[in-house]
Amino acid sequence: MIKIIRCFLLFLICFNFNVTYSQTVQNNSILFSDTIYECTIVTSVKKVYKDVEMFSLSDSTVKTVKDENVKTVTIEEISSIKFNARGFGKGALIGGGIGFVTGFLIGSDGGINLGSDGGSSEFSFGAGIGTGVIPAIPFGLIGGGLGALFASDQYFDLSNLDFKKKRSKILILMKEFS
């Protein structure tokens, strides 16, 4: 069991590294797994790039993509970036975790027995796992719904930053939202 968990974690780490650090364009088609979450970029000349994904930060530009249309935006022109709200995944993870732990504790302790014998006092790991999955699904859906409901857009004002700080802030945002 430990070997399976280690292999799975190694796969996740390698996959995440591949997605985050490979930024290539092949035959004018963008690898969408290399881009980050959708955002809205407002420039100092009041040009708005709505619901675009940023990728490929260079010395003076950042590329954006929307519906396979690639545009280059100079870093000097960017005045603000707003990332769209994303809360379903985090809420579903928290809700599913709470549901799984609750079900695991109930199931591993012999379950709830409404009969007169009071249930079993033996610890059963398999029963705990099986019982933990059952409430994890609805708790996860409820948590995801609440997470999406209470999520808010994240706004970053870059208009008062000089070029160097603006570029480093964009690089941090690209890593954070990838």
C-alpha positions as a Python dict, from the first residue, in 0.01 Angstrom:
ca = {
    (1, 'M'): (0, 0, 0),
    (2, 'I'): (285, 238, 84),
    (3, 'K'): (451, 167, -252),
    (4, 'I'): (130, 254, -436),
    (5, 'I'): (100, 583, -248),
    (6, 'R'): (466, 670, -316),
    (7, 'C'): (428, 592, -687),
    (8, 'F'): (113, 804, -708),
    (9, 'L'): (281, 1099, -533),
    (10, 'L'): (586, 1068, -759),
    (11, 'F'): (357, 1071, -1064),
    (12, 'L'): (178, 1385, -938),
    (13, 'I'): (506, 1565, -874),
    (14, 'C'): (645, 1477, -1218),
    (15, 'F'): (320, 1571, -1393),
    (16, 'N'): (298, 1905, -1211),
    (17, 'F'): (662, 1985, -1294),
    (18, 'N'): (600, 1904, -1661),
    (19, 'V'): (288, 2121, -1682),
    (20, 'T'): (440, 2415, -1496),
    (21, 'Y'): (779, 2438, -1663),
    (22, 'S'): (720, 2338, -2024),
    (23, 'Q'): (615, 2633, -2236),
    (24, 'T'): (638, 2541, -2600),
    (25, 'V'): (457, 2625, -2917),
    (26, 'Q'): (444, 2352, -3180),
    (27, 'N'): (315, 2419, -3531),
    (28, 'N'): (127, 2733, -3417),
    (29, 'S'): (-84, 2527, -3175),
    (30, 'I'): (-63, 2607, -2808),
    (31, 'L'): (-35, 2336, -2548),
    (32, 'F'): (-324, 2438, -2325),
    (33, 'S'): (-193, 2233, -2034),
    (34, 'D'): (95, 2482, -2013),
    (35, 'T'): (-124, 2785, -1951),
    (36, 'I'): (-276, 2915, -1629),
    (37, 'Y'): (-626, 3001, -1511),
    (38, 'E'): (-829, 3258, -1697),
    (39, 'C'): (-778, 3620, -1608),
    (40, 'T'): (-858, 3969, -1731),
    (41, 'I'): (-567, 4198, -1818),
    (42, 'V'): (-615, 4575, -1838),
    (43, 'T'): (-342, 4782, -1999),
    (44, 'S'): (-245, 5144, -1945),
    (45, 'V'): (-387, 5232, -2287),
    (46, 'K'): (-725, 5095, -2165),
    (47, 'K'): (-711, 4784, -2378),
    (48, 'V'): (-882, 4490, -2206),
    (49, 'Y'): (-795, 4124, -2260),
    (50, 'K'): (-1090, 3942, -2106),
    (51, 'D'): (-1085, 3574, -2005),
    (52, 'V'): (-737, 3503, -2140),
    (53, 'E'): (-474, 3260, -2018),
    (54, 'M'): (-117, 3386, -1974),
    (55, 'F'): (191, 3185, -2068),
    (56, 'S'): (548, 3230, -2190),
    (57, 'L'): (680, 3525, -1992),
    (58, 'S'): (982, 3675, -2168),
    (59, 'D'): (1205, 3970, -2079),
    (60, 'S'): (955, 4233, -2190),
    (61, 'T'): (634, 4054, -2296),
    (62, 'V'): (384, 3796, -2186),
    (63, 'K'): (177, 3593, -2429),
    (64, 'T'): (-194, 3540, -2385),
    (65, 'V'): (-426, 3291, -2548),
    (66, 'K'): (-801, 3283, -2592),
    (67, 'D'): (-976, 3040, -2827),
    (68, 'E'): (-641, 2951, -2989),
    (69, 'N'): (-570, 3318, -3069),
    (70, 'V'): (-231, 3418, -2933),
    (71, 'K'): (-156, 3781, -2850),
    (72, 'T'): (154, 3939, -2707),
    (73, 'V'): (121, 4202, -2435),
    (74, 'T'): (415, 4412, -2323),
    (75, 'I'): (476, 4405, -1950),
    (76, 'E'): (521, 4782, -1941),
    (77, 'E'): (159, 4834, -2058),
    (78, 'I'): (-9, 4604, -1802),
    (79, 'S'): (-180, 4804, -1529),
    (80, 'S'): (-393, 4536, -1358),
    (81, 'I'): (-469, 4166, -1362),
    (82, 'K'): (-785, 4008, -1225),
    (83, 'F'): (-809, 3632, -1182),
    (84, 'N'): (-1155, 3480, -1198),
    (85, 'A'): (-1297, 3323, -884),
    (86, 'R'): (-1222, 2956, -833),
    (87, 'G'): (-1350, 2794, -520),
    (88, 'F'): (-1526, 2473, -620),
    (89, 'G'): (-1218, 2249, -603),
    (90, 'K'): (-1100, 2371, -265),
    (91, 'G'): (-1450, 2352, -117),
    (92, 'A'): (-1504, 2003, -259),
    (93, 'L'): (-1171, 1886, -118),
    (94, 'I'): (-1249, 2018, 230),
    (95, 'G'): (-1607, 1888, 226),
    (96, 'G'): (-1506, 1550, 88),
    (97, 'G'): (-1229, 1520, 347),
    (98, 'I'): (-1469, 1595, 630),
    (99, 'G'): (-1720, 1345, 495),
    (100, 'F'): (-1455, 1077, 448),
    (101, 'V'): (-1310, 1117, 797),
    (102, 'T'): (-1656, 1108, 952),
    (103, 'G'): (-1753, 797, 758),
    (104, 'F'): (-1416, 633, 830),
    (105, 'L'): (-1451, 684, 1205),
    (106, 'I'): (-1806, 550, 1208),
    (107, 'G'): (-1729, 255, 979),
    (108, 'S'): (-1402, 147, 1139),
    (109, 'D'): (-1555, 129, 1485),
    (110, 'G'): (-1815, -126, 1382),
    (111, 'G'): (-2068, 118, 1246),
    (112, 'I'): (-2392, 236, 1393),
    (113, 'N'): (-2607, -53, 1506),
    (114, 'L'): (-2957, 33, 1614),
    (115, 'G'): (-3019, -320, 1743),
    (116, 'S'): (-3007, -430, 2103),
    (117, 'D'): (-2655, -582, 2088),
    (118, 'G'): (-2485, -240, 2052),
    (119, 'G'): (-2259, -315, 1755),
    (120, 'S'): (-1905, -446, 1733),
    (121, 'S'): (-1609, -307, 1924),
    (122, 'E'): (-1347, -432, 1676),
    (123, 'F'): (-1150, -189, 1461),
    (124, 'S'): (-1193, -261, 1089),
    (125, 'F'): (-981, -58, 846),
    (126, 'G'): (-1154, -195, 535),
    (127, 'A'): (-1499, -116, 666),
    (128, 'G'): (-1379, 234, 757),
    (129, 'I'): (-1254, 299, 404),
    (130, 'G'): (-1575, 165, 250),
    (131, 'T'): (-1797, 363, 483),
    (132, 'G'): (-1583, 676, 443),
    (133, 'V'): (-1640, 694, 68),
    (134, 'I'): (-2018, 705, 103),
    (135, 'P'): (-2052, 1043, 283),
    (136, 'A'): (-1745, 1188, 106),
    (137, 'I'): (-1931, 1227, -223),
    (138, 'P'): (-2230, 1435, -103),
    (139, 'F'): (-2015, 1629, 146),
    (140, 'G'): (-1772, 1705, -139),
    (141, 'L'): (-2050, 1830, -365),
    (142, 'I'): (-2196, 2046, -89),
    (143, 'G'): (-1850, 2182, -2),
    (144, 'G'): (-1778, 2252, -369),
    (145, 'G'): (-2105, 2441, -405),
    (146, 'L'): (-2034, 2650, -96),
    (147, 'G'): (-1677, 2711, -210),
    (148, 'A'): (-1793, 2834, -549),
    (149, 'L'): (-2064, 3046, -389),
    (150, 'F'): (-1829, 3230, -153),
    (151, 'A'): (-1527, 3257, -388),
    (152, 'S'): (-1424, 3603, -499),
    (153, 'D'): (-1216, 3736, -786),
    (154, 'Q'): (-857, 3825, -704),
    (155, 'Y'): (-749, 4167, -827),
    (156, 'F'): (-386, 4278, -854),
    (157, 'D'): (-304, 4644, -925),
    (158, 'L'): (30, 4671, -1104),
    (159, 'S'): (4, 5033, -1219),
    (160, 'N'): (228, 5176, -946),
    (161, 'L'): (510, 4923, -987),
    (162, 'D'): (824, 4980, -1189),
    (163, 'F'): (912, 4741, -1472),
    (164, 'K'): (1131, 4505, -1270),
    (165, 'K'): (883, 4465, -986),
    (166, 'K'): (593, 4432, -1230),
    (167, 'R'): (768, 4152, -1419),
    (168, 'S'): (854, 3964, -1098),
    (169, 'K'): (495, 4005, -971),
    (170, 'I'): (359, 3862, -1300),
    (171, 'L'): (601, 3570, -1272),
    (172, 'I'): (484, 3502, -915),
    (173, 'L'): (119, 3521, -1025),
    (174, 'M'): (180, 3283, -1314),
    (175, 'K'): (336, 3030, -1077),
    (176, 'E'): (67, 3077, -814),
    (177, 'F'): (-225, 3037, -1054),
    (178, 'S'): (-81, 2756, -1265),
}
